[in-house]
C-alpha cells in the first residue's frame, strides 16, 4: 500500500554511542566494544564491519565523537570475533604530507588479531598506479576485497602458575631462531603444527632447547607483517618478517589454530622449562614504504603524524633503507610503541625485546640522543624497565652507528666482537690486542655509567649473514636464489673456506672446518658478556652460502633436523659442554668488568694476559702484529664484588692460538695449585678426563686451537681430579646430565633429554 505524501519520515536511531577516547584500539568490556582511533588530521572516520571470513562488508558506521585527536565510539552489540577495519576521510594532499583516501580499507594500529591474507592489487595504492602524475593522482577503487581485516579479541587466558623465569643477565645465553624455520622439518612436530607457535611449543622442541643450556629463545619478528609484492611476483616470500604492519597482532601464518592463545601456550611451555622469550621487534618502519608504496594503515590514518617526512613533506625520511621511518618524536606514535611493548609483556608474558635498527628509536629531530624520548620512556616505565631490552645499535641514517651509546639498562648487539673474532680465527695479522678487549666484554665501549659486562651481546653469527658452517666453508656469498644476480647481501663476511668453496669430500678440510667452528663457539661462550648463538650453528647447519636468506621460505632457511651428520651432533655435545662450563664457573660471566690491576688487599690481579713464555705480556709485545697466541689468566681469588671473602672461584687459564702450527706454551705458576686440569681442547674435544699438566710445564698448543684449564687446588688427590673431570665430561649444561641427542632419537619423535635445571652459585 502506498504511503500518503504527508506521512512523517521514520529515522532509525544509530546504535553506536559516544564511548571513550581510551584505551586506543577495539576493547571488549563484557557488554560491548569501544573503538578508538588516533588521527590528528582526519575529518571523519568510518568503522567498517565484515562477515566472519572478512570477505563481505556488512556495514559502515561513522564514529560519533572526537576527543583529544582520538575518534571513538561504543558499539553495544559488538563481541569478540567481530571483524572490522576503518575508512578515514581527510585531504589527499601529498605535497602537504596528507594521503587520506576513504576508498582504502585500513588496519587498526592497535588490532590484536587479524584474519585473511593480503591479496595484492593496484587497488591497495592511494594513487593511480601508472598515472603520469604518480603519487599525486588519486585512486577510487575499493581495497577491502584484498585486505586483511582486524578482529576483536577476548584477552582472557588461564595462565595458571606461569611466571617470568627472570634469568639474571649474568647467566643469560640467547638462542636466536625463527618460529617457522625451526619447526618446518622437525620430525617430532605434527605436520599440521609445523611452522607455527603450536609446533614450537611441542615437548620435543622445548626439551631440546632446554638440553642445550641456553636461557632464552630470541624469536625473529612475529608481529603481523607483509609479503612484499615484488617478492611474490618472483615466487619468493618475506621470510624473516622485518616488514611489520601491526605491532599488537601475532602474524596469522604462525597460528595453526587461528587463535592468539596459541602464542600464549607456547610462552607458558617455554617458561615451564625455565626458558625466557625475547621478541625481535621492528618499530623503526612499516610495510607501507615510501610515497610510491601502498596505503594499508598508518599512511591512510594520519600520514603526517605517523611518519617522519622530509622538508618537502611529499617524501619520507628513509633512515631505515626500507622507504619510510616511524616518527617516534610524535607523542601518539611513541605511545603506540610503548603500549605495544607493555601489551606483549603484560598480556603475552614475553620477557624482553631485541629492537631492530634501534638507533632510529632514539633519534630526535636533531639526531641520536641517549636521553631521547623513547629511551627515557622505557627507562622510567614500571613494566618495561624490568624486562630485557636489547638494541641493534645502528641504522643507515646520519650518525647511525651507536655501539656503546645506549643508556644504562640496555644491552647491545656488539658487531665489534663478531668482526674481531672472525678476523682472528681467519688468521689476520695484528688482531690480538682488539681480541683481548672483545673477550673482556669490550670495556672500551661499555664500561661507563655503571653499565655491566652483560651489556655487550656477543655473537659470531646471526640471522643476517652466513651461518657458522658457511662462515668456514665459503669465501664469497652465493645469493643467486634471491633473484638479484648475487648483488644483495654483504660482501665483507670475514670468512674463509679453508681450501674449497662449499661442500667437499676432503677429510682434512672438513676436519679443520669443524675445529674452526669449535674455536669460534668456544671463544663466544667463554668470553665475558652475553653470548648469542644462532640456532642450528650448534650442529653445523648450512644455507649453501646464502648470506641474505630473508626471502627464502624454503629448505635454504628451514632447519633440516634429519640431515644432521654425526659430526654435527658431536658439535652439539661440545656446545652443551661449553654452556655447562660457563654456567658452573662464575668467573666466565662476571658481573663486573676486569681491570687487570693489582689488588693489594687480595694480593692478586683479576686478569693477566700471558705470553707463550708464561710471562705477563708487555706493552711492546702487544704491538707485535705477527703474534697469534695468547693466554688469558682469570684468578679466582679476585672476587667480582671487590670484597674479600672466604671462598674463591676456580682460577682459569684460556689459551688461544690462531697460528697454523704448534706453539710451545709455558703454563704459568699460580699460588694455590700445582696442576692444570683440561676443560676444553678444540683439537681433541673428547679427551678431557685425565688431561692434566703441571704449572711451569711447557705444553704444545696445536695450530688453530683453543684450550681452557682449571687450576686444581693442591689438596685434591688424583682420584679427585679424575672424578671432577668425569663430572665435567658428563654434564651437558648447568644441571643434571643429559643423554646425547642423536639422529635416531630425533627421527623417532622423542627426545632423550632430561630436564636441565638452572644452576645456583
C-alpha positions in Angstrom: 0.0 0.0 0.0 1.4 3.4 -1.0 2.2 5.8 1.9 0.4 9.1 1.8 2.7 12.0 0.9 2.2 13.6 4.3 3.4 10.6 6.2 6.2 11.5 8.6 9.7 10.0 7.9 10.9 7.4 10.4 14.5 7.8 11.4 16.4 4.8 12.8 18.4 5.7 15.9 22.1 4.7 15.5 23.1 2.1 18.0 26.6 3.4 18.3 27.3 5.5 21.4 30.0 8.1 22.1 32.2 5.7 24.0 35.7 6.7 25.3 38.9 8.0 23.7 40.8 5.4 25.6 42.2 2.8 25.5 43.1 3.0 21.8 42.0 0.1 19.7 39.0 -2.2 20.0 38.3 -3.1 23.6 35.7 -5.6 24.8 34.3 -4.9 28.2 31.9 -7.8 28.6 28.9 -5.8 27.3 30.2 -4.2 24.1 33.2 -2.9 22.3 34.8 0.5 22.5 36.5 1.6 19.3 39.2 4.4 19.5 41.5 5.6 16.7 44.0 8.4 16.8 44.1 10.8 13.8 45.0 14.5 14.2 44.2 15.4 10.6 41.2 13.3 9.6 37.8 14.9 9.0 35.7 11.7 9.5 36.3 8.1 10.5 34.0 5.2 9.5 34.1 1.8 11.2 33.5 -1.0 8.7 32.1 -4.3 9.9 32.6 -7.5 7.9 31.4 -11.1 8.0 33.4 -13.7 9.9 35.7 -14.5 7.0 36.3 -10.8 6.2 35.0 -11.2 2.7 31.8 -9.1 2.7 31.4 -5.6 4.1 28.2 -5.6 6.2 28.0 -2.0 7.5 29.7 1.3 7.8 29.3 3.3 11.0 30.6 6.8 11.5 32.5 7.2 14.8 30.4 9.8 16.6 32.9 11.6 18.8 36.3 13.3 18.5 38.3 13.9 21.7 41.9 14.9 22.1 42.6 13.9 18.4 41.0 10.5 19.0 37.9 9.3 17.1 35.8 7.0 19.2 32.5 5.2 19.6 31.0 2.3 21.6 29.1 -0.5 19.9 26.9 -2.4 22.4 26.2 -5.3 20.0 29.8 -6.0 19.1 31.5 -9.0 20.5 34.9 -10.8 20.4 35.2 -12.2 16.9 33.8 -9.0 15.3 35.7 -8.4 12.1 36.4 -4.8 11.3 38.5 -2.1 9.6 38.5 1.7 9.1 37.9 4.2 6.3 39.4 7.6 7.1 38.4 10.8 5.4 40.5 13.8 5.0 42.6 15.8 2.5 44.5 14.0 -0.2 47.4 16.4 -0.5 50.7 14.6 -0.8 52.6 17.9 -1.1 51.3 18.8 2.4 52.0 15.3 3.8 48.3 14.1 3.8 47.3 10.9 2.0 43.7 10.3 3.1 41.7 8.1 0.8 38.4 6.6 2.2 38.4 4.1 -0.7 41.1 2.2 1.1 40.3 -0.1 4.0 42.8 0.5 6.8 44.0 -1.7 9.6 43.7 -0.6 13.2 47.2 0.1 14.5 46.0 -1.4 17.8 44.4 -4.5 16.4 45.2 -7.6 18.5 44.2 -10.2 15.9 43.9 -10.3 12.1 42.1 -12.5 9.6 42.6 -13.1 5.9 45.6 -12.6 3.6 46.8 -9.5 1.8 46.0 -10.2 -1.9 47.9 -7.6 -3.8 46.4 -5.4 -6.5 46.7 -1.9 -7.7 43.7 -1.0 -5.5 46.0 -1.1 -2.4 47.6 2.1 -3.5 46.2 5.5 -2.7 47.3 6.9 -6.1 46.5 5.6 -9.6 49.3 3.1 -10.4 50.8 4.0 -13.8 49.4 7.6 -13.8 51.8 10.2 -15.2 51.1 12.2 -12.1 52.4 9.4 -9.9 51.5 9.6 -6.3 49.8 13.0 -6.9 47.0 11.1 -8.6 44.0 9.7 -6.7 42.7 6.1 -6.9 39.0 5.5 -6.2 39.0 1.7 -6.2 38.0 -0.2 -3.0 40.9 -2.1 -1.5 38.7 -4.0 1.0 38.4 -7.3 -1.0 42.1 -7.8 -0.9 42.9 -6.5 2.6 43.3 -8.5 5.8 40.8 -7.5 8.5 41.1 -6.8 12.2 39.3 -9.0 14.8 38.1 -8.0 18.2 39.5 -10.4 20.9 38.6 -11.5 24.3 42.0 -11.3 26.1 41.0 -13.8 28.8 43.5 -16.7 29.2 44.2 -19.0 32.1 47.9 -18.6 32.7 47.9 -20.8 35.8 51.2 -20.6 37.6 53.2 -19.1 34.8 55.9 -16.8 35.9 58.7 -14.9 34.1 61.8 -17.0 34.6 63.7 -13.8 35.4 67.1 -15.2 34.5 69.9 -12.8 35.8 71.7 -11.0 33.0 75.0 -12.6 34.0 73.6 -16.1 33.4 71.7 -15.3 30.1 72.5 -17.1 26.9 70.4 -16.2 23.9 69.4 -18.6 21.1 68.2 -16.7 18.0 65.8 -18.6 15.9 62.7 -18.4 13.6 59.4 -19.9 14.6 58.7 -21.3 11.1 62.1 -22.3 10.0 62.9 -24.1 13.3 59.9 -26.4 13.1 59.0 -26.9 9.4 61.2 -30.0 9.1 61.2 -31.2 12.6 60.1 -34.9 12.6 58.6 -34.7 16.1 56.2 -31.9 15.1 52.9 -33.0 13.6 52.5 -31.8 10.1 49.6 -29.5 10.9 51.6 -27.7 13.5 54.8 -27.2 11.6 55.9 -23.6 11.1 53.6 -22.4 14.0 53.6 -21.4 17.6 52.0 -24.7 18.4 54.8 -26.5 16.6 57.4 -24.6 18.6 55.6 -25.5 21.8 55.9 -29.2 21.2 57.6 -31.0 24.1 60.4 -32.4 22.0 61.3 -29.0 20.7 61.3 -27.4 24.1 63.2 -30.3 25.6 65.9 -30.0 23.0 66.4 -26.3 23.6 66.5 -26.8 27.3 69.0 -29.6 26.9 71.4 -27.1 25.3 71.5 -25.0 28.4 70.5 -21.7 26.7 68.3 -19.5 28.8 66.3 -17.6 26.2 64.9 -18.0 22.7 65.1 -14.8 20.7 62.4 -15.1 18.0 62.6 -13.3 14.7 59.6 -10.9 14.2 56.2 -12.4 15.0 54.2 -9.2 14.6 51.9 -9.3 11.7 53.9 -8.5 8.6 53.5 -8.2 4.8 55.0 -10.2 1.9 56.4 -7.6 -0.5 54.6 -7.5 -3.8 57.8 -7.7 -5.8 58.9 -10.8 -3.9 55.6 -12.6 -4.5 55.9 -11.8 -8.2 59.3 -13.6 -8.2 57.9 -16.6 -6.3 59.5 -15.6 -3.0 58.3 -14.5 0.5 59.3 -12.1 3.2 60.6 -15.0 5.4 62.3 -13.1 8.2 59.3 -10.8 8.8 61.1 -7.4 9.1 58.1 -5.7 7.3 55.6 -5.1 10.1 52.1 -3.8 9.6 50.7 -4.3 13.1 52.5 -4.1 16.4 50.0 -5.9 18.6 48.8 -8.8 16.5 50.8 -12.0 16.0 51.1 -12.9 12.4 48.3 -15.3 11.4 50.7 -17.6 9.4 52.3 -18.7 12.7 48.9 -19.8 14.2 47.8 -23.3 13.4 44.6 -22.8 15.4 43.9 -19.3 14.2 43.7 -18.1 17.9 46.1 -15.9 19.7 46.1 -18.2 22.8 48.4 -20.4 20.7 51.2 -17.9 21.3 50.4 -17.7 25.0 50.5 -21.5 25.3 54.0 -21.5 23.6 55.3 -18.9 26.1 53.9 -20.9 29.0 55.6 -24.1 27.9 58.9 -22.3 27.4 58.6 -20.7 30.8 57.8 -24.0 32.4 61.2 -25.2 31.0 62.9 -22.2 32.5 63.4 -20.5 29.1 62.7 -16.8 28.5 61.1 -15.5 25.3 62.7 -12.5 23.6 60.9 -10.9 20.6 62.8 -9.3 17.8 60.6 -6.2 17.1 60.5 -3.7 14.2 59.3 -0.3 15.4 61.5 1.7 13.0 59.4 1.4 9.8 56.3 -0.2 8.4 55.4 -2.2 5.3 53.8 0.9 3.6 57.1 2.0 2.0 57.7 5.5 0.5 55.4 7.8 -1.4 55.0 5.1 -4.1 54.1 2.4 -1.5 50.6 1.1 -0.6 48.1 2.5 1.8 47.3 -0.2 4.3 47.1 1.5 7.7 49.2 4.4 9.1 49.6 6.2 5.8 45.8 6.5 5.4 45.0 7.2 9.0 47.4 10.1 9.5 50.5 10.1 7.3 51.8 13.4 8.6 51.8 12.2 12.3 53.0 8.6 12.0 55.9 9.1 9.6 59.0 11.3 9.6 58.6 13.4 6.5 61.3 15.2 4.5 61.4 19.1 4.3 59.3 18.5 1.2 56.5 16.6 3.0 55.6 14.7 -0.1 58.6 12.5 0.6 59.8 10.4 3.5 62.9 10.3 5.6 64.5 6.9 4.9 66.9 6.2 7.8 65.8 2.5 7.6 66.6 1.8 3.9 63.1 0.5 3.5 61.3 3.6 2.3 59.9 5.2 5.5 60.7 5.8 9.1 58.2 5.9 12.0 58.0 9.2 13.8 58.6 8.4 17.5 59.1 12.1 18.2 55.3 12.3 18.0 53.7 11.6 21.4 51.0 9.4 20.0 53.4 7.3 17.9 55.6 7.0 21.0 52.6 6.0 23.0 51.7 3.3 20.4 55.1 1.7 20.6 55.3 1.7 24.4 51.7 0.5 24.6 52.7 -2.4 22.2 55.7 -3.3 24.3 53.7 -3.3 27.6 51.0 -5.4 25.9 53.4 -8.1 24.9 54.9 -8.2 28.5 51.6 -8.0 30.5 49.2 -9.9 28.2 51.5 -12.2 26.3 54.1 -12.7 29.1 57.3 -12.2 27.0 60.5 -11.4 28.8 62.2 -8.9 26.6 62.8 -7.4 23.2 65.6 -7.0 20.6 65.0 -3.8 18.8 65.7 -3.8 15.1 67.7 -0.7 14.0 67.3 0.8 17.4 69.3 3.9 16.7 66.2 5.2 14.9 64.1 4.9 18.0 66.5 7.1 19.9 66.9 9.7 17.1 65.3 13.0 17.8 64.8 15.7 15.1 68.4 16.9 15.8 70.0 13.4 15.9 70.7 10.5 18.2 70.1 11.2 21.9 70.9 8.7 24.6 68.3 10.6 26.7 65.7 10.8 23.9 62.0 10.4 24.4 61.8 6.7 23.6 64.8 5.7 25.7 63.6 7.8 28.7 60.1 6.3 28.3 61.4 2.8 28.6 63.8 3.6 31.5 61.1 5.1 33.7 58.3 2.7 32.8 57.5 0.3 35.7 56.9 -2.6 33.2 59.5 -2.0 30.5 62.3 -1.1 32.9 62.1 -4.7 34.3 62.5 -6.7 31.1 65.5 -7.3 28.9 66.0 -4.5 26.4 68.5 -5.2 23.6 69.4 -2.7 20.9 70.7 -3.3 17.4 72.7 -0.1 17.7 72.9 1.1 14.1 70.9 2.2 11.1 71.7 3.9 7.8 70.8 7.4 8.9 73.1 10.2 10.0 75.2 9.2 13.0 73.6 5.8 12.8 76.4 3.7 14.3 75.9 3.9 18.0 77.5 0.8 19.6 78.0 1.6 23.2 75.9 4.8 23.0 72.7 3.4 24.6 72.0 4.3 28.3 72.2 2.1 31.4 69.7 -0.8 31.5 70.2 -1.6 27.8 72.2 -4.4 26.2 73.5 -4.0 22.6 74.5 -6.3 19.8 78.3 -6.0 19.6 79.4 -6.3 16.0 83.0 -5.4 17.1 83.1 -8.8 18.8 81.8 -10.5 15.7 84.2 -9.0 13.3 87.3 -9.3 15.6 86.7 -12.9 16.5 86.1 -13.8 12.8 89.2 -12.0 11.7 91.4 -13.5 14.4 90.5 -17.1 13.7 90.7 -16.4 10.0 94.4 -15.7 10.7 94.5 -12.0 10.0 97.5 -10.1 11.4 97.6 -7.7 14.4 94.2 -8.8 15.9 95.4 -9.9 19.4 95.0 -6.5 21.2 91.5 -6.0 20.0 90.6 -9.6 20.5 91.7 -9.3 24.2 89.4 -6.3 24.6 86.4 -8.0 23.0 86.9 -11.2 25.1 86.8 -9.0 28.2 83.4 -7.6 27.4 84.6 -4.6 25.3 85.1 -2.4 28.3 86.4 0.3 25.9 82.8 0.6 24.6 80.5 -0.4 27.5 82.3 0.3 30.8 80.7 3.6 31.6 77.8 5.0 33.6 77.7 1.8 35.7 76.9 -0.5 32.8 77.9 -4.1 33.3 79.7 -6.7 31.1 76.4 -8.2 30.1 75.6 -5.0 28.1 77.8 -6.5 25.3 75.7 -9.1 23.5 78.4 -11.1 21.8 77.8 -13.1 18.6 79.7 -14.6 15.8 76.7 -15.2 13.5 73.1 -14.1 13.4 70.1 -14.5 11.0 71.6 -11.8 8.8 74.8 -13.2 7.2 76.5 -16.6 7.0 75.7 -19.4 9.3 78.7 -20.7 11.3 79.2 -23.6 8.9 79.0 -21.3 5.9 81.5 -18.9 7.6 84.2 -21.6 7.4 83.0 -23.0 4.1 82.7 -20.1 1.7 84.9 -17.2 0.7 82.1 -15.4 -1.1 78.3 -15.1 -0.8 76.1 -17.2 -3.0 72.7 -15.4 -3.1 71.6 -16.3 -6.7 68.4 -17.8 -5.4 67.3 -14.4 -4.2 66.8 -13.3 -7.8 69.1 -10.2 -7.6 72.1 -11.6 -9.5 74.0 -12.0 -6.2 74.1 -8.2 -5.7 72.2 -8.3 -2.4 73.7 -9.2 1.0 77.0 -8.0 2.5 80.2 -8.9 0.7 82.5 -8.3 3.6 81.9 -11.5 5.5 85.4 -12.1 7.0 85.0 -15.7 6.0 87.4 -18.4 4.8 86.6 -21.6 3.0 89.8 -23.4 4.2 90.6 -24.7 0.8 87.4 -25.4 -1.1 84.3 -23.3 -1.9 81.4 -25.0 -0.3 80.9 -28.7 0.5 83.9 -31.0 -0.1 84.8 -34.7 0.4 88.3 -33.7 1.6 88.6 -35.1 5.1 91.4 -32.7 6.1 89.4 -29.6 5.1 86.3 -30.9 6.8 88.2 -31.7 10.0 89.7 -28.2 10.0 86.3 -26.6 9.4 84.8 -28.4 12.4 87.8 -27.4 14.5 87.3 -23.8 13.5 83.7 -24.0 14.4 84.6 -25.2 17.8 87.1 -22.4 18.1 84.5 -19.8 17.2 81.9 -21.2 19.5 84.3 -21.6 22.4 85.5 -18.0 22.0 81.9 -16.9 22.1 80.8 -18.9 25.1 84.0 -18.4 27.2 84.2 -14.6 26.7 82.8 -12.0 29.1 79.4 -10.5 28.1 76.1 -12.1 27.0 76.5 -14.7 24.3 74.0 -15.2 21.5 74.0 -18.4 19.4 72.3 -18.7 16.0 70.0 -21.7 16.0 71.4 -24.6 14.0 75.0 -23.4 14.4 75.4 -26.0 17.2 75.1 -28.8 14.7 76.7 -27.0 11.6 73.6 -26.0 9.7 74.3 -24.6 6.2 72.4 -22.2 3.9 74.5 -23.2 0.9 76.4 -19.9 1.1 73.4 -17.6 1.1 74.1 -14.8 3.5 70.8 -12.9 3.0 68.1 -15.5 3.1 65.4 -13.0 4.1 63.2 -14.1 1.2 63.8 -17.9 1.3 60.9 -19.6 3.0 62.1 -23.0 1.9 64.8 -25.6 2.5 67.5 -22.9 2.3 66.3 -21.4 5.6 64.4 -24.3 7.2 66.5 -26.4 9.6 67.0 -30.0 8.3 66.9 -32.0 11.6 67.1 -35.4 10.0 70.1 -34.4 7.8 72.4 -33.5 10.7 75.6 -35.5 10.5 77.3 -37.4 13.3 80.0 -34.6 13.3 77.1 -32.2 13.7 75.7 -33.9 16.7 79.2 -34.2 18.2 79.4 -30.4 17.8 76.1 -30.1 19.7 77.6 -32.1 22.6 80.6 -29.7 22.6 78.3 -26.7 22.8 76.4 -28.3 25.7 79.8 -28.8 27.4 80.8 -25.2 26.9 77.5 -23.8 28.2 77.8 -26.1 31.2 81.2 -24.7 32.0 80.0 -21.2 31.6 77.1 -21.7 34.0 79.1 -23.6 36.6 82.1 -21.2 36.6 81.0 -17.7 37.7 84.4 -16.3 36.6 83.3 -16.8 33.0 80.3 -14.5 33.4 81.4 -11.9 35.9 79.0 -9.0 36.9 81.9 -6.5 36.9 84.5 -5.6 34.3 88.0 -6.9 34.7 90.6 -4.2 35.5 93.9 -6.1 35.2 95.0 -4.0 38.1 96.8 -5.4 41.2 94.5 -5.6 44.3 96.8 -5.1 47.3 94.0 -6.3 49.7 93.7 -9.6 47.9 97.3 -9.6 46.6 96.1 -10.7 43.1 95.2 -9.4 39.7 91.8 -10.4 38.4 93.0 -10.7 34.8 96.5 -11.2 33.4 97.5 -11.7 29.8 100.1 -14.3 29.3 102.6 -14.9 26.5 103.6 -18.3 25.3 106.7 -17.9 27.5 104.4 -18.0 30.5 105.1 -14.3 31.4 102.8 -11.3 31.6 102.5 -9.6 28.2 104.3 -6.3 28.0 103.3 -3.2 26.1 105.9 -3.8 23.4 104.7 -7.3 22.9 101.2 -6.1 22.3 102.5 -4.2 19.3 103.7 -7.4 17.5 101.4 -7.8 14.5 102.6 -11.4 14.0 101.6 -12.6 17.4 98.7 -15.0 17.2 98.9 -17.0 20.5 97.7 -15.6 23.9 96.8 -16.8 27.4 94.0 -15.2 29.5 94.6 -15.9 33.2 91.5 -15.4 35.3 92.3 -15.5 39.0 89.5 -16.9 41.1 90.8 -15.2 44.2 89.8 -11.8 42.8 86.2 -11.6 43.7 83.8 -9.8 41.3 82.5 -7.7 44.1 85.9 -6.4 45.0 85.2 -7.5 48.6 87.4 -10.2 50.2 85.5 -13.3 51.2 86.5 -16.8 52.4 85.5 -18.8 49.3 87.2 -18.3 46.0 86.1 -19.1 42.4 88.2 -21.5 40.3 91.2 -20.0 38.6 91.1 -20.5 34.9 93.5 -20.2 32.0 92.3 -19.8 28.5 94.8 -20.2 25.6 94.0 -19.3 22.0 96.3 -20.0 19.0 95.3 -18.8 15.5 98.7 -19.7 14.2 98.7 -22.6 11.7 101.3 -24.6 13.6 102.1 -25.7 17.1 103.2 -23.1 19.6 105.0 -24.1 22.8 103.3 -22.6 25.8 104.6 -22.5 29.3 101.8 -22.9 31.8 102.1 -20.1 34.5 102.7 -20.8 38.1 99.8 -19.6 40.3 99.6 -19.6 44.1 97.2 -22.2 45.5 97.7 -25.0 42.9 100.2 -27.0 41.0 98.2 -28.8 38.4 96.0 -27.6 35.5 93.0 -29.7 34.5 92.0 -29.5 30.9 88.4 -28.4 30.5 88.3 -27.7 26.7 90.6 -28.7 23.9 89.2 -27.8 20.4 91.7 -30.1 18.8 90.6 -33.1 20.8 87.2 -32.2 22.2 86.6 -35.7 23.7 89.9 -36.0 25.6 89.2 -34.4 29.0 89.2 -37.0 31.8 92.9 -37.4 32.5 94.5 -34.4 30.7 96.4 -32.6 33.4 99.6 -30.7 33.4 101.9 -29.2 36.0 102.3 -25.5 36.4 105.5 -24.4 34.8 105.3 -27.2 32.2 105.8 -26.3 28.6 103.0 -27.8 26.5 102.4 -27.9 22.7 99.4 -25.8 21.7 98.2 -27.1 18.4 97.7 -24.8 15.5 94.3 -23.1 15.3 93.1 -24.4 18.6 91.7 -23.2 21.9 92.4 -24.6 25.4 90.8 -24.0 28.7 92.4 -25.1 32.0 91.2 -25.0 35.6 93.8 -24.8 38.4 93.4 -27.7 40.8 94.0 -26.8 44.5 96.9 -28.7 46.0 94.7 -30.5 48.4 93.0 -32.6 45.7 94.1 -36.1 45.0 94.5 -37.7 41.6 91.3 -39.5 42.2 89.5 -36.3 42.9 90.9 -34.8 39.7 89.6 -37.7 37.6 86.2 -37.6 39.3 85.9 -33.8 38.7 86.9 -34.3 35.1 84.3 -37.1 34.6 81.6 -34.9 36.1 82.5 -32.1 33.6 82.5 -34.5 30.7 79.1 -35.9 31.6 77.4 -32.6 32.2 75.6 -31.1 29.2 74.6 -27.9 31.0 74.3 -26.3 34.3 72.2 -29.1 35.9 71.6 -32.8 35.5 73.5 -34.8 32.9 71.5 -35.5 29.7 71.7 -38.2 27.1 73.0 -37.2 23.7 70.5 -36.1 21.0 71.1 -38.3 18.0 69.5 -38.6 14.5 67.7 -41.7 15.6 66.1 -40.0 18.7 65.0 -37.1 16.5 63.5 -39.4 13.9 61.6 -41.4 16.5 59.9 -38.2 17.7 61.2 -38.4 21.2 63.9 -36.5 22.9 66.1 -38.4 25.5 67.0 -35.1 27.1 66.3 -34.8 30.8 65.4 -31.6 32.5 68.3 -29.2 32.9 67.8 -27.1 35.9 69.3 -23.6 36.2 72.4 -23.8 38.4 72.8 -21.8 41.5 76.0 -20.3 42.8 
